[in-house]
Amino acid sequence: MITVLTVLWSLAAFTFGALLLYVPGTLTLRLVGVRGLSLFAAAPAVTFAIYGVAAIAASALGLRWGLLAAAGGTIAAIGAALGMRALNAIQPRTDTPQPGGIGVKVWAAMLAGVLLTLIPVWVGAGAPQHVLQRWDAVFHLGALRLIEESGSASSLTLGALSYGSGEAAVYPAAWHAFAALIPASAPTAVLTLCASLTSALPWVVGVVALVRELAPGSRPAMAGVAVAAGLVTASPTTLWVGWGHVPNAAALAMVPGVLALALRWLVRDRPRSTNAIAGAVVVLLIAAAGLGLTHPNATLALAALLLPAGVWVLGRGVRHWWGQGRRGVAVGVPAGVAVVTTGLVAGLRHSPLAAMVTGYEGLGADPAGVALAEVVTGWYDLWAHPVTAALMIGAPVGAWLLRRRPWVAGMLLVVWALYLDAALGGPVGISGLWYTSTARLSVVAAMVTVPLGVVALLAGAGLVRRLVDRPGHLALRLAAATVAVGLVGTMVVTSSVHTAGRTADVYGLTPGDHPRFVTAEELTMQEEAGARLGGGAVLGNPFSGAPLLYSMYGVEVVFPVAGQVLTDEQEAVLAGFAEIAEGGAWGDAADSGLCDALDGLGVEYLYQDSEPYQVAHRYEVLDEVEVPGSQVIAEGGTARIVELPGC
C-alpha cells in the first residue's frame, strides 16, 4: 500500500539519486569543455566510470563503499579534469553553429518523454517496495545485500555472489555501486527507483542528443524523438521491468548519449588541435569505461554503432590522401586499421568475457520470414506493440532522407543485422556478445530506428501540412489537426496501458499464469519469520522465495541466487536430501557426508515452496522432501519454513 511517507521518501530518494547520477559526470565534463545537450547526454556514463573505478580503489584500500568513497572518486575525477585543463586538452568554444539548439519546447518534450516512460511502470508496479518477480532482479537484490555486508562494490569482487565459496570474482558493478548510495526504505524500493532513474533519464536525453547529430537543425525532430522514446516498448525501461536486466538496461540507456558525443567530435565538430583531440579521446574512453563497468555489451554496442561513421570518415581521409599523392598513407592507414580491428574482434571473441555470454541460448529461433518482418516493421521482441512499430517502421525512409550522411544508413544496417542474427538463433554469431537476445538487441535497434522513424514521420506530416495549408482549406486543416491530436492521444493511452498491464504482471503477488518467487502471504511469512530465525542458515531452492530472506532481511541462505558454482558441501547437501526423499533415514544413517555438510554450512532451517518460480531439477528435492522430526515454524501461501532436527 502506498502511504504519504512512501511517496515523500520516493520523491526524496529519486531527487537525491538524480543528483548522484548527474553531478559527478557533469562537473567533470564541463571542466574539459563539454557543453549543452552533449554535456547532460554523456554525464551519466562518466559518473558510472567514476563510481566504478572509485569502488575498485576503495576495496583495494580496505575502505567501505559509501558516500565518502564516492565523493573521493568525484574529487579525483575533478582533479584529473583540472589537469587536462592545465595541459589545454579541452574542447574550446567554437564558432560552429550548434544546430537544433535546445529550446523550451524540446525541454518540455524531454520531460514528457521521461514521464511517459516511468508513469506506466510506477502505476503497474503499485509501490516502489514491491518485488519484481524476475530471476535477474533477485540476483541484483542479493548483490546490493552483499555490498552492504562486505562494504565492497568493486567489480573485481562482486562476482563472489555467483560462487558458493564466496570467492572474489569479476562482475561489472558500477550500477550496484550507484544503487548502494541511495538511502533504503527497502532493498526492493532501491532497485525500482534506481532502475527507473538509470533507464529513463539517460535514454530520453541521449536519443534527443543523437537525433541532433543524425538530423542537425531540426528542433521538431528532437521534440518528437523525446516523446517517442517514452512511448516505445523497445526501451531500457522495458528491459529491466520485463526481464530484470537492470544494469544492462542502464548501460544501454547511456549508449545514445555517448554515441551522440562521439559522432559530434568524429563528424560534425572535430577537435582541431592535437591537445583537443587527445582530450576528446580521453573523454570518450572514460565514458566507454563507464558503460563497460555497468555492462560490457553496452561498450560493444557503442563500438558497433560508431563503425559506419568511422568507415565513412576513414574513406574520406583515404580520398584526401590519395588526391595529395600520399598513396602510401592512403593504403597503409586503412590496412593498419583493418588489422587492428580484426585483432581486437578476434581477441574479444576468444576472451573470458565472450565465454561468459556466448554460451547462452535465446528463446528459440524464429523462421527467417518472421525474423525479417520483425526487423523491417519494428515489431521487436521486447513487449512488441503497434505503437512501437508505427514509430519505427519508417526508419528506412528516415535513412533515405538523411542520405547525405551515408553512415546513418550504415548504422541502420548494423542494428538490423544484429537483431536478425539473434532472431534466427545466432547462425552467424554476431549477436552472441549480447547473449543472442532479441530483447537486449531490441533496445540497441531502437537507438537508431526511433530517431529515423520520427524523421520519416515528420517528413510525412510536413507533406500533409503542405497539402492542407492552402487558402480556403480551413476545415481540412482543422480535420487534419484533429486527426493528428487523436492519433497522438491514442498512441499515448494504448502504449501506456499496455506497459502498465505488463508491469503489473511481473510485479504481481497473486498466483496466476505468471511465475512468482513470492506471493503476498509468503512475504508476510518472511517478514514475521525473518526477525525470529536464529543464527542458523536457511536451505532452500534458489527459485523459491528463499533468496529474498537474504536480500531483504539479511538472513544467511545457502543458495542466495540461482546459477551458483557450488561447493562440495553444497553438492553433498543436495545429494543427501535426494537420498532422504527416496526413503533414506535422517542423520548419519542416510549419508555420512550430509551431517558434516549441514554443520559446515550452518544449516538449521529448510525453506519449501510447492510452486517455485520455475522447475529446477537440481533443487526440486528441497521443496519435496519430508524430513522426519522437522517442525514447521512458519507458513504462507504455498511456502513454509521448517526447523530441521539435530543430525
URFENSUL-V212768 format. One record per pair of residues at least 6 apart in sequence whose C-alpha atoms are under 7 Angstrom apart, sorted by the first residue. I is the first residue (numbers start at 0). J is the second residue. D is the distance in whole Angstrom. If there is no record, write none. Layout:
BEGIN
((I | J | D) (I | J | D))
END
This chain:
BEGIN
((0 | 126 | 7) (1 | 126 | 6) (12 | 181 | 7) (13 | 192 | 6) (16 | 181 | 7) (17 | 196 | 7) (20 | 43 | 6) (20 | 46 | 6) (21 | 42 | 6) (21 | 43 | 6) (21 | 46 | 7) (23 | 46 | 5) (23 | 73 | 6) (24 | 42 | 4) (24 | 43 | 6) (24 | 45 | 5) (24 | 46 | 4) (25 | 38 | 6) (25 | 39 | 7) (25 | 42 | 5) (27 | 76 | 6) (27 | 77 | 5) (27 | 80 | 6) (28 | 38 | 7) (28 | 42 | 7) (29 | 38 | 7) (30 | 80 | 6) (30 | 81 | 7) (31 | 80 | 6) (31 | 83 | 7) (31 | 84 | 6) (31 | 89 | 5) (31 | 90 | 6) (32 | 89 | 5) (32 | 90 | 5) (32 | 91 | 6) (33 | 90 | 6) (36 | 208 | 6) (37 | 208 | 6) (37 | 260 | 6) (40 | 201 | 6) (40 | 204 | 6) (40 | 205 | 5) (40 | 208 | 7) (40 | 256 | 4) (40 | 257 | 7) (41 | 256 | 5) (41 | 257 | 5) (41 | 260 | 7) (43 | 201 | 7) (43 | 253 | 7) (44 | 253 | 6) (44 | 286 | 5) (44 | 289 | 5) (44 | 290 | 6) (45 | 285 | 6) (45 | 286 | 5) (45 | 289 | 6) (47 | 173 | 6) (47 | 289 | 5) (48 | 285 | 6) (48 | 286 | 7) (48 | 288 | 6) (48 | 289 | 4) (48 | 292 | 7) (49 | 72 | 6) (49 | 73 | 6) (49 | 76 | 7) (50 | 69 | 6) (50 | 72 | 7) (50 | 173 | 6) (50 | 176 | 7) (50 | 177 | 7) (51 | 172 | 7) (51 | 173 | 4) (51 | 176 | 7) (51 | 292 | 6) (53 | 68 | 7) (53 | 69 | 6) (53 | 72 | 5) (54 | 64 | 6) (54 | 152 | 5) (54 | 153 | 5) (54 | 176 | 7) (55 | 153 | 4) (55 | 154 | 6) (55 | 155 | 7) (57 | 63 | 7) (57 | 64 | 7) (57 | 68 | 7) (58 | 151 | 6) (58 | 153 | 6) (63 | 150 | 4) (63 | 151 | 6) (64 | 150 | 5) (64 | 151 | 6) (64 | 152 | 6) (65 | 180 | 6) (66 | 180 | 6) (83 | 89 | 7) (87 | 274 | 6) (88 | 274 | 4) (88 | 275 | 5) (88 | 277 | 6) (88 | 278 | 5) (89 | 275 | 5) (89 | 278 | 5) (90 | 270 | 7) (90 | 275 | 6) (98 | 215 | 5) (98 | 216 | 4) (99 | 211 | 6) (99 | 215 | 6) (99 | 216 | 4) (99 | 217 | 5) (99 | 218 | 5) (104 | 222 | 7) (105 | 218 | 7) (105 | 221 | 6) (105 | 222 | 5) (108 | 222 | 5) (108 | 225 | 6) (108 | 226 | 6) (109 | 203 | 6) (109 | 204 | 7) (109 | 225 | 5) (109 | 226 | 7) (111 | 226 | 6) (112 | 203 | 6) (112 | 225 | 5) (112 | 226 | 4) (112 | 228 | 6) (112 | 229 | 4) (113 | 199 | 6) (113 | 200 | 6) (113 | 203 | 6) (113 | 229 | 6) (115 | 229 | 5) (115 | 230 | 6) (116 | 199 | 6) (116 | 229 | 4) (116 | 230 | 7) (117 | 195 | 7) (119 | 495 | 5) (119 | 496 | 7) (119 | 498 | 6) (119 | 499 | 5) (120 | 498 | 7) (120 | 499 | 5) (120 | 502 | 6) (122 | 499 | 6) (123 | 499 | 4) (123 | 500 | 6) (123 | 502 | 5) (123 | 503 | 4) (124 | 502 | 6) (124 | 503 | 5) (124 | 506 | 5) (127 | 187 | 7) (127 | 188 | 5) (127 | 191 | 6) (127 | 192 | 7) (128 | 185 | 6) (128 | 187 | 5) (128 | 188 | 4) (129 | 187 | 6) (129 | 506 | 7) (130 | 187 | 6) (130 | 506 | 6) (131 | 505 | 6) (131 | 506 | 5) (132 | 505 | 5) (132 | 506 | 6) (132 | 515 | 6) (132 | 516 | 6) (133 | 242 | 6) (133 | 243 | 5) (134 | 243 | 7) (135 | 243 | 5) (135 | 244 | 6) (136 | 243 | 5) (136 | 244 | 7) (138 | 560 | 6) (140 | 186 | 7) (140 | 550 | 6) (141 | 549 | 7) (141 | 550 | 5) (141 | 559 | 7) (142 | 160 | 7) (143 | 175 | 6) (143 | 179 | 6) (144 | 550 | 5) (146 | 152 | 6) (152 | 172 | 6) (152 | 175 | 7) (152 | 176 | 5) (153 | 172 | 6) (154 | 169 | 6) (154 | 170 | 5) (154 | 171 | 5) (154 | 172 | 5) (155 | 167 | 7) (155 | 168 | 6) (155 | 169 | 4) (155 | 170 | 6) (156 | 167 | 4) (156 | 168 | 5) (156 | 169 | 6) (157 | 167 | 7) (157 | 168 | 6) (157 | 169 | 6) (157 | 170 | 6) (157 | 172 | 7) (158 | 167 | 6) (158 | 168 | 4) (158 | 169 | 5) (158 | 170 | 5) (159 | 165 | 5) (159 | 166 | 5) (159 | 167 | 5) (159 | 168 | 5) (161 | 562 | 7) (161 | 563 | 5) (161 | 564 | 6) (162 | 563 | 5) (162 | 564 | 5) (162 | 565 | 6) (163 | 563 | 6) (163 | 564 | 6) (163 | 565 | 5) (163 | 566 | 6) (164 | 566 | 6) (171 | 292 | 5) (171 | 293 | 5) (171 | 294 | 6) (172 | 292 | 6) (172 | 293 | 6) (173 | 292 | 5) (173 | 293 | 5) (174 | 246 | 6) (174 | 293 | 6) (178 | 189 | 7) (178 | 193 | 6) (181 | 189 | 7) (183 | 189 | 6) (186 | 551 | 6) (194 | 245 | 6) (195 | 236 | 7) (197 | 249 | 5) (198 | 235 | 5) (198 | 236 | 5) (198 | 248 | 6) (198 | 249 | 5) (198 | 252 | 5) (199 | 236 | 6) (201 | 252 | 6) (201 | 253 | 5) (202 | 252 | 4) (202 | 253 | 6) (203 | 225 | 6) (203 | 228 | 6) (205 | 253 | 7) (205 | 255 | 5) (205 | 256 | 4) (206 | 224 | 7) (206 | 255 | 5) (206 | 256 | 7) (206 | 446 | 7) (207 | 221 | 5) (207 | 224 | 6) (207 | 225 | 6) (208 | 256 | 6) (208 | 259 | 6) (209 | 255 | 6) (209 | 256 | 7) (209 | 258 | 7) (209 | 259 | 5) (210 | 221 | 6) (210 | 450 | 6) (211 | 221 | 7) (212 | 259 | 6) (212 | 262 | 7) (212 | 263 | 6) (213 | 407 | 7) (220 | 453 | 7) (220 | 454 | 6) (223 | 453 | 6) (224 | 449 | 7) (224 | 450 | 6) (224 | 453 | 6) (230 | 491 | 7) (230 | 494 | 6) (231 | 386 | 7) (231 | 387 | 5) (232 | 381 | 6) (232 | 382 | 6) (232 | 383 | 7) (232 | 384 | 7) (232 | 387 | 6) (233 | 379 | 7) (233 | 381 | 5) (233 | 441 | 5) (233 | 442 | 5) (233 | 445 | 6) (234 | 442 | 5) (235 | 248 | 5) (235 | 249 | 7) (235 | 251 | 7) (235 | 252 | 6) (235 | 442 | 6) (236 | 248 | 7) (238 | 244 | 6) (238 | 248 | 6) (238 | 438 | 7) (238 | 439 | 7) (239 | 245 | 5) (239 | 248 | 6) (240 | 502 | 7) (241 | 505 | 7) (246 | 293 | 6) (246 | 294 | 6) (247 | 293 | 7) (247 | 294 | 5) (250 | 290 | 5) (250 | 293 | 6) (250 | 294 | 6) (250 | 297 | 6) (251 | 297 | 5) (254 | 297 | 6) (254 | 301 | 6) (255 | 446 | 6) (257 | 286 | 7) (258 | 301 | 6) (261 | 283 | 7) (264 | 270 | 6) (270 | 276 | 5) (287 | 298 | 6) (290 | 297 | 6) (290 | 298 | 6) (291 | 297 | 6) (291 | 298 | 5) (296 | 432 | 6) (296 | 433 | 6) (300 | 443 | 7) (304 | 410 | 6) (307 | 406 | 5) (307 | 409 | 5) (307 | 410 | 6) (308 | 406 | 5) (311 | 406 | 6) (317 | 329 | 5) (320 | 326 | 7) (320 | 328 | 7) (320 | 329 | 5) (321 | 329 | 6) (347 | 353 | 6) (353 | 432 | 6) (356 | 431 | 7) (356 | 432 | 6) (356 | 434 | 5) (357 | 431 | 5) (357 | 432 | 6) (357 | 434 | 6) (359 | 434 | 6) (360 | 435 | 7) (361 | 424 | 6) (361 | 435 | 6) (361 | 436 | 6) (363 | 424 | 6) (364 | 422 | 6) (364 | 423 | 5) (364 | 424 | 4) (365 | 422 | 6) (365 | 423 | 5) (366 | 423 | 7) (367 | 423 | 7) (370 | 419 | 6) (370 | 422 | 6) (370 | 423 | 7) (371 | 419 | 7) (373 | 379 | 6) (374 | 415 | 6) (374 | 419 | 7) (375 | 392 | 7) (376 | 388 | 6) (376 | 392 | 5) (377 | 387 | 7) (377 | 388 | 4) (377 | 391 | 5) (377 | 392 | 5) (378 | 384 | 7) (378 | 388 | 5) (379 | 441 | 6) (380 | 437 | 6) (380 | 438 | 6) (380 | 441 | 7) (381 | 438 | 5) (381 | 441 | 6) (386 | 490 | 6) (386 | 494 | 6) (390 | 449 | 7) (390 | 452 | 6) (390 | 453 | 6) (391 | 448 | 5) (391 | 449 | 5) (391 | 452 | 5) (392 | 452 | 6) (393 | 452 | 4) (393 | 455 | 6) (393 | 456 | 7) (394 | 448 | 5) (394 | 451 | 5) (394 | 452 | 4) (394 | 455 | 7) (396 | 455 | 6) (397 | 451 | 5) (397 | 452 | 6) (397 | 454 | 5) (397 | 455 | 5) (398 | 407 | 6) (398 | 408 | 5) (398 | 451 | 6) (411 | 447 | 6) (414 | 443 | 7) (414 | 444 | 5) (415 | 444 | 7) (417 | 429 | 6) (417 | 430 | 5) (418 | 437 | 6) (418 | 440 | 6) (418 | 441 | 7) (420 | 426 | 6) (420 | 427 | 6) (420 | 429 | 7) (420 | 430 | 6) (421 | 430 | 6) (421 | 435 | 5) (421 | 436 | 6) (421 | 437 | 6) (422 | 437 | 6) (424 | 435 | 7) (425 | 431 | 7) (425 | 435 | 6) (433 | 439 | 7) (467 | 475 | 6) (467 | 476 | 6) (468 | 476 | 7) (504 | 513 | 7) (508 | 517 | 7) (508 | 518 | 4) (508 | 519 | 5) (509 | 518 | 6) (509 | 519 | 7) (510 | 518 | 7) (514 | 612 | 5) (514 | 613 | 7) (515 | 611 | 7) (515 | 612 | 5) (516 | 542 | 7) (516 | 543 | 5) (516 | 544 | 5) (516 | 611 | 6) (516 | 612 | 5) (517 | 544 | 5) (518 | 636 | 7) (520 | 635 | 5) (520 | 636 | 5) (521 | 635 | 4) (521 | 636 | 6) (521 | 638 | 6) (524 | 633 | 6) (524 | 634 | 6) (524 | 635 | 5) (525 | 548 | 7) (528 | 633 | 7) (529 | 548 | 7) (529 | 552 | 6) (529 | 554 | 7) (535 | 601 | 6) (535 | 602 | 6) (535 | 603 | 5) (536 | 555 | 5) (536 | 556 | 5) (536 | 557 | 7) (536 | 601 | 5) (536 | 602 | 4) (536 | 603 | 6) (536 | 604 | 6) (537 | 555 | 6) (537 | 556 | 5) (537 | 557 | 6) (537 | 602 | 6) (537 | 603 | 6) (537 | 604 | 5) (537 | 605 | 6) (537 | 606 | 7) (538 | 556 | 6) (538 | 557 | 5) (538 | 558 | 7) (538 | 602 | 6) (538 | 604 | 6) (538 | 605 | 5) (538 | 606 | 6) (539 | 545 | 6) (539 | 558 | 7) (539 | 605 | 6) (539 | 606 | 5) (539 | 607 | 6) (539 | 621 | 6) (540 | 618 | 5) (540 | 619 | 7) (540 | 621 | 6) (540 | 622 | 7) (541 | 558 | 6) (541 | 559 | 6) (541 | 560 | 6) (541 | 561 | 5) (542 | 561 | 7) (542 | 611 | 6) (542 | 612 | 5) (542 | 613 | 6) (543 | 608 | 6) (543 | 611 | 5) (543 | 612 | 6) (545 | 606 | 6) (546 | 556 | 7) (546 | 558 | 7) (546 | 559 | 4) (546 | 560 | 6) (548 | 554 | 5) (549 | 555 | 6) (549 | 556 | 6) (549 | 559 | 6) (568 | 596 | 5) (571 | 592 | 6) (571 | 593 | 6) (571 | 596 | 6) (572 | 593 | 6) (572 | 596 | 6) (572 | 597 | 7) (575 | 590 | 6) (575 | 593 | 5) (576 | 620 | 7) (576 | 621 | 7) (577 | 620 | 6) (578 | 589 | 7) (579 | 585 | 7) (579 | 589 | 7) (580 | 620 | 7) (580 | 624 | 5) (580 | 625 | 7) (583 | 589 | 5) (585 | 626 | 7) (585 | 627 | 7) (586 | 594 | 6) (586 | 646 | 5) (587 | 594 | 7) (587 | 646 | 7) (594 | 646 | 6) (603 | 642 | 6) (603 | 643 | 6) (604 | 640 | 7) (604 | 641 | 6) (604 | 642 | 5) (604 | 643 | 5) (605 | 640 | 6) (605 | 641 | 5) (605 | 642 | 6) (605 | 643 | 7) (606 | 639 | 6) (606 | 640 | 5) (606 | 641 | 7) (607 | 621 | 7) (607 | 622 | 4) (607 | 638 | 6) (607 | 639 | 5) (607 | 640 | 6) (608 | 622 | 6) (608 | 637 | 6) (608 | 638 | 4) (608 | 639 | 7) (609 | 622 | 6) (609 | 637 | 6) (609 | 638 | 7) (610 | 637 | 6) (628 | 644 | 6) (629 | 641 | 6) (629 | 642 | 6) (629 | 643 | 5) (629 | 644 | 5) (630 | 641 | 5) (630 | 642 | 5) (630 | 643 | 7) (631 | 639 | 7) (631 | 640 | 6) (631 | 641 | 4) (631 | 642 | 6) (632 | 640 | 6) (632 | 641 | 6) (632 | 642 | 7) (633 | 639 | 6) (633 | 640 | 5) (634 | 640 | 6))
END
